[in-house]
Amino acid sequence: MVTRPEPDISAFLKARRAALDPAELGLPAGINRRRVPGLRREEAAQLAGISVDYYTRIEQGRTPNISDSVLDAVARALRLTDSEYAYLRDLTLPGRRTPSAGMAGTTGSQQVRQGIQLLIDAMEDVPAYVCSAAMDVLAWNTLGGVVSYDFAALEPRERNLARLYFLDEERSRSLYPEWEAGGEYMAATLRADVGRHPDDPALSTLIADLLEHSAQFRRCWDQQHVRGLCYGVKHIIHPVAGELWLHYESLPLPSDPGQTLVTFTAEPGSPTEKALRLLATRATPQPVPSP
């Protein structure tokens, strides 16, 4: 049976409790051996400074109006990261959702503004593309269209970073040496997006499809990790350019809710910079097909 893609506060808080080491938090081992890893509910409640009954109701999703102070206390008790705390706020009250959620909880337009397309086209030496919250690639420049997958050669439905990563496993494993870790990061990013956009049909359909067709995605999704899409280094084994180490930046577009500009840059003078120049000479500029 496929797990439902809707956000689940119970599974999330249980996973975060299980990930903590009571000894590191200064909690006694107790007389009886722990039957499950991590914190017990009563210990989480104690660290948060609230009653066990109240914490239990929070974890079971039976408290519709949780104050900010209580959420802060739970976040501190469970050592939540900033991304995990934002996700918890999204789960507990729709009104707390981050401004990037857009109107009515949707991910906004799938059309990329002409100004954004002109911007990325002008970045001739920088691979760049624009993607939606559901990881659909909406627009790209010449290098961005070939730095990993050849987006112009794909049908619109296939131009989805998560589908390509998890459902075309043979190709994605050949591209990304750290495939398992990358999959965990991608699933954690999608979980954050589901928290911000719980009513978006494209995102819900994507998660449901991945849960049904990818065992690796199911494993990653069940970890309940949450990560904000931001920046890092991506390692790619490109079929033409060879080994690439690229710094990436994920920049949300404030005027286009749900759209993110992703750019890739190489260290000056590095083999990757030279490889990108080689790739640029072999890449043929192509107009982005209409969705």
TAWO-V673513 format. One record per helix or strand of 2 or more residues. SS is the DSSP state (H for helix, E for strand). FROM is the first residue (numbers start at 1). TO is the last residue. If there is no record, write none. Layout:
# TAWO-V673513
SS_FROM_TO, SS_FROM_TO
This chain:
# TAWO-V673513
H_9_18, H_22_25, H_41_48, H_52_59, H_68_77, H_82_92, H_94_96, H_99_101, H_103_105, H_114_122, E_127_131, E_136_140, H_151_153, H_156_158, H_161_167, H_169_175, H_179_196, H_201_213, H_215_222, E_231_238, E_242_252, E_260_265, H_271_282
